[in-house]
């Protein structure tokens, strides 16, 4: 346990940041899952809506350094391709 005041403060800061990062990662995962569910259901409007949310949350996570930029680009590309293929069918 920390005894110095600045160490105690740093522990609080780390806990707060960890909680924020956990919530952001959860938002990213849920957005991707919701997009995939809408694609499987065949609901084009919902898929496009969730795709926009997924792209926004992925970019946000990338800007904070939580997810590697190449992974973000790969996820966005895959989701966009899936949504675009719905139109062809």
N, CA, C and O atoms as CSV, one atom per row, in Angstrom:
chain,resi,resn,atom,element,x,y,z
A,1,UNK,N,N,0.846,-1.193,0.000
A,1,UNK,CA,C,0.000,0.000,0.000
A,1,UNK,C,C,0.878,1.238,0.000
A,1,UNK,O,O,1.932,1.267,0.636
A,2,UNK,N,N,0.436,2.257,-0.717
A,2,UNK,CA,C,1.198,3.491,-0.824
A,2,UNK,C,C,1.128,4.289,0.468
A,2,UNK,O,O,0.082,4.367,1.113
A,3,UNK,N,N,2.255,4.878,0.831
A,3,UNK,CA,C,2.313,5.707,2.035
A,3,UNK,C,C,2.429,7.188,1.706
A,3,UNK,O,O,2.010,8.035,2.494
A,4,UNK,N,N,2.989,7.499,0.556
A,4,UNK,CA,C,3.210,8.887,0.165
A,4,UNK,C,C,1.958,9.412,-0.527
A,4,UNK,O,O,1.261,8.673,-1.222
A,5,UNK,N,N,1.687,10.686,-0.327
A,5,UNK,CA,C,0.450,11.283,-0.854
A,5,UNK,C,C,0.374,11.201,-2.373
A,5,UNK,O,O,-0.680,10.884,-2.924
A,6,UNK,N,N,1.489,11.486,-3.059
A,6,UNK,CA,C,1.416,11.471,-4.523
A,6,UNK,C,C,1.241,10.045,-5.050
A,6,UNK,O,O,0.668,9.855,-6.123
A,7,UNK,N,N,1.724,9.041,-4.316
A,7,UNK,CA,C,1.518,7.649,-4.722
A,7,UNK,C,C,0.055,7.257,-4.551
A,7,UNK,O,O,-0.494,6.526,-5.376
A,8,UNK,N,N,-0.570,7.733,-3.495
A,8,UNK,CA,C,-1.993,7.464,-3.279
A,8,UNK,C,C,-2.829,8.102,-4.392
A,8,UNK,O,O,-3.771,7.498,-4.905
A,9,UNK,N,N,-2.462,9.334,-4.751
A,9,UNK,CA,C,-3.177,10.021,-5.824
A,9,UNK,C,C,-2.998,9.277,-7.145
A,9,UNK,O,O,-3.948,9.141,-7.916
A,10,UNK,N,N,-1.794,8.801,-7.405
A,10,UNK,CA,C,-1.518,8.085,-8.649
A,10,UNK,C,C,-2.353,6.808,-8.730
A,10,UNK,O,O,-2.832,6.451,-9.807
A,11,UNK,N,N,-2.530,6.127,-7.620
A,11,UNK,CA,C,-3.366,4.921,-7.594
A,11,UNK,C,C,-4.799,5.260,-7.983
A,11,UNK,O,O,-5.428,4.526,-8.744
A,12,UNK,N,N,-5.317,6.372,-7.461
A,12,UNK,CA,C,-6.669,6.810,-7.814
A,12,UNK,C,C,-6.767,7.115,-9.305
A,12,UNK,O,O,-7.744,6.750,-9.959
A,13,UNK,N,N,-5.745,7.789,-9.839
A,13,UNK,CA,C,-5.750,8.149,-11.254
A,13,UNK,C,C,-5.722,6.897,-12.133
A,13,UNK,O,O,-6.435,6.806,-13.132
A,14,UNK,N,N,-4.891,5.947,-11.741
A,14,UNK,CA,C,-4.780,4.706,-12.515
A,14,UNK,C,C,-6.109,3.957,-12.510
A,14,UNK,O,O,-6.536,3.455,-13.550
A,15,UNK,N,N,-6.761,3.876,-11.365
A,15,UNK,CA,C,-8.054,3.179,-11.273
A,15,UNK,C,C,-9.106,3.863,-12.143
A,15,UNK,O,O,-9.892,3.193,-12.812
A,16,UNK,N,N,-9.123,5.184,-12.134
A,16,UNK,CA,C,-10.090,5.930,-12.935
A,16,UNK,C,C,-9.834,5.691,-14.427
A,16,UNK,O,O,-10.768,5.445,-15.191
A,17,UNK,N,N,-8.569,5.765,-14.834
A,17,UNK,CA,C,-8.218,5.574,-16.235
A,17,UNK,C,C,-8.530,4.151,-16.687
A,17,UNK,O,O,-9.011,3.937,-17.799
A,18,UNK,N,N,-8.253,3.181,-15.819
A,18,UNK,CA,C,-8.538,1.786,-16.141
A,18,UNK,C,C,-10.025,1.580,-16.365
A,18,UNK,O,O,-10.413,0.885,-17.304
A,19,UNK,N,N,-10.857,2.160,-15.533
A,19,UNK,CA,C,-12.303,2.051,-15.685
A,19,UNK,C,C,-12.768,2.665,-17.004
A,19,UNK,O,O,-13.586,2.078,-17.712
A,20,UNK,N,N,-12.245,3.850,-17.333
A,20,UNK,CA,C,-12.613,4.506,-18.590
A,20,UNK,C,C,-12.205,3.658,-19.789
A,20,UNK,O,O,-12.975,3.506,-20.737
A,21,UNK,N,N,-10.992,3.104,-19.748
A,21,UNK,CA,C,-10.511,2.289,-20.859
A,21,UNK,C,C,-11.320,1.004,-20.993
A,21,UNK,O,O,-11.595,0.556,-22.107
A,22,UNK,N,N,-11.700,0.416,-19.875
A,22,UNK,CA,C,-12.512,-0.798,-19.907
A,22,UNK,C,C,-13.866,-0.522,-20.551
A,22,UNK,O,O,-14.348,-1.314,-21.361
A,23,UNK,N,N,-14.472,0.600,-20.190
A,23,UNK,CA,C,-15.767,0.954,-20.763
A,23,UNK,C,C,-15.648,1.209,-22.261
A,23,UNK,O,O,-16.522,0.808,-23.030
A,24,UNK,N,N,-14.583,1.867,-22.677
A,24,UNK,CA,C,-14.400,2.162,-24.099
A,24,UNK,C,C,-14.178,0.882,-24.902
A,24,UNK,O,O,-14.730,0.728,-25.991
A,25,UNK,N,N,-13.375,-0.034,-24.369
A,25,UNK,CA,C,-13.155,-1.306,-25.059
A,25,UNK,C,C,-14.454,-2.097,-25.148
A,25,UNK,O,O,-14.716,-2.752,-26.157
A,26,UNK,N,N,-15.261,-2.040,-24.104
A,26,UNK,CA,C,-16.542,-2.725,-24.101
A,26,UNK,C,C,-17.465,-2.128,-25.166
A,26,UNK,O,O,-18.177,-2.860,-25.853
A,27,UNK,N,N,-17.454,-0.816,-25.301
A,27,UNK,CA,C,-18.263,-0.145,-26.317
A,27,UNK,C,C,-17.857,-0.600,-27.714
A,27,UNK,O,O,-18.710,-0.836,-28.569
A,28,UNK,N,N,-16.559,-0.721,-27.939
A,28,UNK,CA,C,-16.058,-1.161,-29.245
A,28,UNK,C,C,-16.542,-2.577,-29.539
A,28,UNK,O,O,-17.058,-2.849,-30.623
A,29,UNK,N,N,-16.377,-3.466,-28.585
A,29,UNK,CA,C,-16.768,-4.864,-28.781
A,29,UNK,C,C,-18.268,-4.991,-29.026
A,29,UNK,O,O,-18.699,-5.747,-29.896
A,30,UNK,N,N,-19.058,-4.248,-28.257
A,30,UNK,CA,C,-20.508,-4.313,-28.429
A,30,UNK,C,C,-20.942,-3.759,-29.779
A,30,UNK,O,O,-21.861,-4.292,-30.401
A,31,UNK,N,N,-20.293,-2.695,-30.236
A,31,UNK,CA,C,-20.639,-2.122,-31.535
A,31,UNK,C,C,-20.363,-3.120,-32.658
A,31,UNK,O,O,-21.155,-3.246,-33.592
A,32,UNK,N,N,-19.242,-3.824,-32.563
A,32,UNK,CA,C,-18.902,-4.826,-33.576
A,32,UNK,C,C,-19.901,-5.975,-33.535
A,32,UNK,O,O,-20.359,-6.439,-34.579
A,33,UNK,N,N,-20.240,-6.435,-32.337
A,33,UNK,CA,C,-21.197,-7.535,-32.193
A,33,UNK,C,C,-22.572,-7.150,-32.724
A,33,UNK,O,O,-23.225,-7.946,-33.399
A,34,UNK,N,N,-23.011,-5.928,-32.422
A,34,UNK,CA,C,-24.321,-5.474,-32.895
A,34,UNK,C,C,-24.363,-5.386,-34.416
A,34,UNK,O,O,-25.376,-5.712,-35.036
A,35,UNK,N,N,-23.262,-4.945,-35.011
A,35,UNK,CA,C,-23.193,-4.876,-36.471
A,35,UNK,C,C,-23.295,-6.278,-37.066
A,35,UNK,O,O,-24.041,-6.497,-38.021
A,36,UNK,N,N,-22.552,-7.220,-36.505
A,36,UNK,CA,C,-22.597,-8.594,-37.001
A,36,UNK,C,C,-23.994,-9.206,-36.850
A,36,UNK,O,O,-24.464,-9.917,-37.738
A,37,UNK,N,N,-24.650,-8.926,-35.726
A,37,UNK,CA,C,-26.004,-9.452,-35.518
A,37,UNK,C,C,-26.978,-8.898,-36.553
A,37,UNK,O,O,-27.817,-9.629,-37.079
A,38,UNK,N,N,-26.863,-7.602,-36.842
A,38,UNK,CA,C,-27.751,-6.981,-37.830
A,38,UNK,C,C,-27.487,-7.556,-39.223
A,38,UNK,O,O,-28.416,-7.729,-40.012
A,39,UNK,N,N,-26.226,-7.848,-39.521
A,39,UNK,CA,C,-25.887,-8.439,-40.821
A,39,UNK,C,C,-26.483,-9.833,-40.930
A,39,UNK,O,O,-27.058,-10.185,-41.959
A,40,UNK,N,N,-26.351,-10.623,-39.879
A,40,UNK,CA,C,-26.903,-11.985,-39.900
A,40,UNK,C,C,-28.426,-11.965,-39.990
A,40,UNK,O,O,-29.025,-12.841,-40.613
A,41,UNK,N,N,-29.049,-10.970,-39.371
A,41,UNK,CA,C,-30.501,-10.858,-39.412
A,41,UNK,C,C,-30.980,-10.344,-40.779
A,41,UNK,O,O,-32.158,-10.465,-41.112
A,42,UNK,N,N,-30.065,-9.775,-41.559
A,42,UNK,CA,C,-30.436,-9.261,-42.870
A,42,UNK,C,C,-31.058,-7.882,-42.837
A,42,UNK,O,O,-31.684,-7.458,-43.809
A,43,UNK,N,N,-30.896,-7.181,-41.737
A,43,UNK,CA,C,-31.467,-5.850,-41.579
A,43,UNK,C,C,-30.432,-4.809,-42.023
A,43,UNK,O,O,-29.530,-4.463,-41.260
A,44,UNK,N,N,-30.565,-4.320,-43.238
A,44,UNK,CA,C,-29.566,-3.419,-43.823
A,44,UNK,C,C,-29.498,-2.076,-43.086
A,44,UNK,O,O,-28.409,-1.567,-42.823
A,45,UNK,N,N,-30.650,-1.510,-42.758
A,45,UNK,CA,C,-30.664,-0.206,-42.086
A,45,UNK,C,C,-29.971,-0.270,-40.735
A,45,UNK,O,O,-29.162,0.596,-40.401
A,46,UNK,N,N,-30.288,-1.296,-39.962
A,46,UNK,CA,C,-29.661,-1.450,-38.648
A,46,UNK,C,C,-28.171,-1.705,-38.792
A,46,UNK,O,O,-27.373,-1.200,-38.002
A,47,UNK,N,N,-27.791,-2.482,-39.794
A,47,UNK,CA,C,-26.379,-2.782,-40.010
A,47,UNK,C,C,-25.600,-1.506,-40.323
A,47,UNK,O,O,-24.498,-1.310,-39.811
A,48,UNK,N,N,-26.164,-0.644,-41.157
A,48,UNK,CA,C,-25.486,0.613,-41.491
A,48,UNK,C,C,-25.387,1.524,-40.271
A,48,UNK,O,O,-24.368,2.180,-40.055
A,49,UNK,N,N,-26.449,1.557,-39.484
A,49,UNK,CA,C,-26.449,2.391,-38.279
A,49,UNK,C,C,-25.391,1.903,-37.286
A,49,UNK,O,O,-24.630,2.697,-36.733
A,50,UNK,N,N,-25.356,0.589,-37.070
A,50,UNK,CA,C,-24.368,0.026,-36.150
A,50,UNK,C,C,-22.957,0.130,-36.712
A,50,UNK,O,O,-21.996,0.251,-35.952
A,51,UNK,N,N,-22.822,0.085,-38.028
A,51,UNK,CA,C,-21.500,0.231,-38.642
A,51,UNK,C,C,-20.935,1.617,-38.340
A,51,UNK,O,O,-19.757,1.751,-38.009
A,52,UNK,N,N,-21.773,2.648,-38.453
A,52,UNK,CA,C,-21.309,3.999,-38.140
A,52,UNK,C,C,-20.863,4.104,-36.689
A,52,UNK,O,O,-19.837,4.716,-36.390
A,53,UNK,N,N,-21.638,3.505,-35.789
A,53,UNK,CA,C,-21.258,3.525,-34.377
A,53,UNK,C,C,-19.963,2.757,-34.139
A,53,UNK,O,O,-19.118,3.182,-33.351
A,54,UNK,N,N,-19.811,1.630,-34.819
A,54,UNK,CA,C,-18.603,0.818,-34.659
A,54,UNK,C,C,-17.376,1.580,-35.148
A,54,UNK,O,O,-16.334,1.572,-34.493
A,55,UNK,N,N,-17.499,2.232,-36.291
A,55,UNK,CA,C,-16.370,2.990,-36.831
A,55,UNK,C,C,-15.998,4.133,-35.895
A,55,UNK,O,O,-14.819,4.391,-35.655
A,56,UNK,N,N,-17.003,4.807,-35.374
A,56,UNK,CA,C,-16.751,5.918,-34.456
A,56,UNK,C,C,-16.054,5.430,-33.185
A,56,UNK,O,O,-15.091,6.049,-32.733
A,57,UNK,N,N,-16.528,4.340,-32.615
A,57,UNK,CA,C,-15.924,3.849,-31.375
A,57,UNK,C,C,-14.526,3.272,-31.624
A,57,UNK,O,O,-13.643,3.403,-30.777
A,58,UNK,N,N,-14.324,2.635,-32.780
A,58,UNK,CA,C,-12.989,2.122,-33.118
A,58,UNK,C,C,-11.995,3.273,-33.283
A,58,UNK,O,O,-10.868,3.196,-32.793
A,59,UNK,N,N,-12.410,4.330,-33.967
A,59,UNK,CA,C,-11.524,5.479,-34.147
A,59,UNK,C,C,-11.203,6.147,-32.812
A,59,UNK,O,O,-10.084,6.607,-32.589
A,60,UNK,N,N,-12.187,6.193,-31.943
A,60,UNK,CA,C,-11.980,6.773,-30.623
A,60,UNK,C,C,-10.963,5.947,-29.828
A,60,UNK,O,O,-10.080,6.504,-29.176
A,61,UNK,N,N,-11.090,4.635,-29.885
A,61,UNK,CA,C,-10.154,3.762,-29.178
A,61,UNK,C,C,-8.756,3.875,-29.776
A,61,UNK,O,O,-7.759,3.816,-29.056
A,62,UNK,N,N,-8.690,4.038,-31.096
A,62,UNK,CA,C,-7.394,4.186,-31.761
A,62,UNK,C,C,-6.719,5.481,-31.327
A,62,UNK,O,O,-5.510,5.502,-31.094
A,63,UNK,N,N,-7.483,6.551,-31.217
A,63,UNK,CA,C,-6.903,7.841,-30.847
A,63,UNK,C,C,-6.382,7.825,-29.409
A,63,UNK,O,O,-5.447,8.555,-29.081
A,64,UNK,N,N,-6.976,7.007,-28.559
A,64,UNK,CA,C,-6.526,6.906,-27.171
A,64,UNK,C,C,-5.423,5.875,-26.994
A,64,UNK,O,O,-4.855,5.743,-25.910
A,65,UNK,N,N,-5.120,5.141,-28.068
A,65,UNK,CA,C,-4.049,4.162,-27.993
A,65,UNK,C,C,-4.447,2.848,-27.364
A,65,UNK,O,O,-3.580,2.079,-26.948
A,66,UNK,N,N,-5.739,2.567,-27.284
A,66,UNK,CA,C,-6.203,1.327,-26.661
A,66,UNK,C,C,-6.148,0.155,-27.627
A,66,UNK,O,O,-5.963,-0.988,-27.211
A,67,UNK,N,N,-6.308,0.433,-28.905
A,67,UNK,CA,C,-6.306,-0.606,-29.920
A,67,UNK,C,C,-5.309,-0.185,-30.994
A,67,UNK,O,O,-5.244,0.990,-31.353
A,68,UNK,N,N,-4.545,-1.123,-31.502
A,68,UNK,CA,C,-3.544,-0.813,-32.518
A,68,UNK,C,C,-4.224,-0.327,-33.794
A,68,UNK,O,O,-5.296,-0.806,-34.164
A,69,UNK,N,N,-3.587,0.625,-34.453
A,69,UNK,CA,C,-4.209,1.248,-35.627
A,69,UNK,C,C,-4.460,0.255,-36.750
A,69,UNK,O,O,-5.448,0.387,-37.472
A,70,UNK,N,N,-3.595,-0.729,-36.915
A,70,UNK,CA,C,-3.804,-1.714,-37.969
A,70,UNK,C,C,-5.014,-2.595,-37.670
A,70,UNK,O,O,-5.747,-2.979,-38.581
A,71,UNK,N,N,-5.218,-2.912,-36.403
A,71,UNK,CA,C,-6.384,-3.709,-36.029
A,71,UNK,C,C,-7.665,-2.920,-36.281
A,71,UNK,O,O,-8.661,-3.466,-36.756
A,72,UNK,N,N,-7.624,-1.648,-35.963
A,72,UNK,CA,C,-8.800,-0.790,-36.196
A,72,UNK,C,C,-9.123,-0.747,-37.675
A,72,UNK,O,O,-10.279,-0.902,-38.068
A,73,UNK,N,N,-8.105,-0.536,-38.500
A,73,UNK,CA,C,-8.330,-0.475,-39.943
A,73,UNK,C,C,-8.863,-1.803,-40.471
A,73,UNK,O,O,-9.747,-1.823,-41.326
A,74,UNK,N,N,-8.330,-2.906,-39.965
A,74,UNK,CA,C,-8.767,-4.230,-40.402
A,74,UNK,C,C,-10.226,-4.482,-40.013
A,74,UNK,O,O,-11.003,-4.982,-40.826
A,75,UNK,N,N,-10.601,-4.144,-38.786
A,75,UNK,CA,C,-11.984,-4.337,-38.324
A,75,UNK,C,C,-12.953,-3.483,-39.137
A,75,UNK,O,O,-14.013,-3.959,-39.546
A,76,UNK,N,N,-12.590,-2.224,-39.372
A,76,UNK,CA,C,-13.461,-1.341,-40.149
A,76,UNK,C,C,-13.634,-1.869,-41.562
A,76,UNK,O,O,-14.737,-1.844,-42.108
A,77,UNK,N,N,-12.560,-2.343,-42.149
A,77,UNK,CA,C,-12.619,-2.870,-43.508
A,77,UNK,C,C,-13.518,-4.100,-43.583
A,77,UNK,O,O,-14.358,-4.207,-44.476
A,78,UNK,N,N,-13.340,-5.016,-42.655
A,78,UNK,CA,C,-14.128,-6.245,-42.667
A,78,UNK,C,C,-15.613,-5.970,-42.465
A,78,UNK,O,O,-16.456,-6.545,-43.153
A,79,UNK,N,N,-15.927,-5.091,-41.522
A,79,UNK,CA,C,-17.329,-4.774,-41.270
A,79,UNK,C,C,-17.965,-4.086,-42.472
A,79,UNK,O,O,-19.099,-4.389,-42.844
A,80,UNK,N,N,-17.225,-3.157,-43.076
A,80,UNK,CA,C,-17.749,-2.434,-44.232
A,80,UNK,C,C,-17.998,-3.391,-45.395
A,80,UNK,O,O,-19.018,-3.291,-46.077
A,81,UNK,N,N,-17.072,-4.313,-45.619
A,81,UNK,CA,C,-17.259,-5.295,-46.689
A,81,UNK,C,C,-18.493,-6.160,-46.447
A,81,UNK,O,O,-19.249,-6.450,-47.374
A,82,UNK,N,N,-18.689,-6.568,-45.192
A,82,UNK,CA,C,-19.861,-7.390,-44.869
A,82,UNK,C,C,-21.156,-6.637,-45.149
A,82,UNK,O,O,-22.099,-7.195,-45.711
A,83,UNK,N,N,-21.197,-5.370,-44.754
A,83,UNK,CA,C,-22.412,-4.570,-44.963
A,83,UNK,C,C,-22.638,-4.340,-46.447
A,83,UNK,O,O,-23.772,-4.410,-46.921
A,84,UNK,N,N,-21.574,-4.066,-47.181
A,84,UNK,CA,C,-21.710,-3.842,-48.620
A,84,UNK,C,C,-22.144,-5.093,-49.363
A,84,UNK,O,O,-22.859,-4.990,-50.360
A,85,UNK,N,N,-21.740,-6.256,-48.915
A,85,UNK,CA,C,-22.146,-7.506,-49.557
A,85,UNK,C,C,-23.631,-7.782,-49.364
A,85,UNK,O,O,-24.238,-8.507,-50.153
A,86,UNK,N,N,-24.221,-7.204,-48.313
A,86,UNK,CA,C,-25.653,-7.389,-48.091
A,86,UNK,C,C,-26.443,-6.819,-49.266
A,86,UNK,O,O,-27.475,-7.373,-49.644
A,87,UNK,N,N,-25.979,-5.744,-49.833
A,87,UNK,CA,C,-26.675,-5.069,-50.920
A,87,UNK,C,C,-26.687,-5.937,-52.184
A,87,UNK,O,O,-27.663,-5.934,-52.934
A,88,UNK,N,N,-25.605,-6.672,-52.412
A,88,UNK,CA,C,-25.460,-7.476,-53.611
A,88,UNK,C,C,-26.463,-8.627,-53.621
A,88,UNK,O,O,-27.004,-8.979,-54.669
A,89,UNK,N,N,-26.705,-9.208,-52.449
A,89,UNK,CA,C,-27.584,-10.392,-52.371
A,89,UNK,C,C,-29.004,-10.110,-52.737
A,89,UNK,O,O,-29.839,-11.014,-52.712
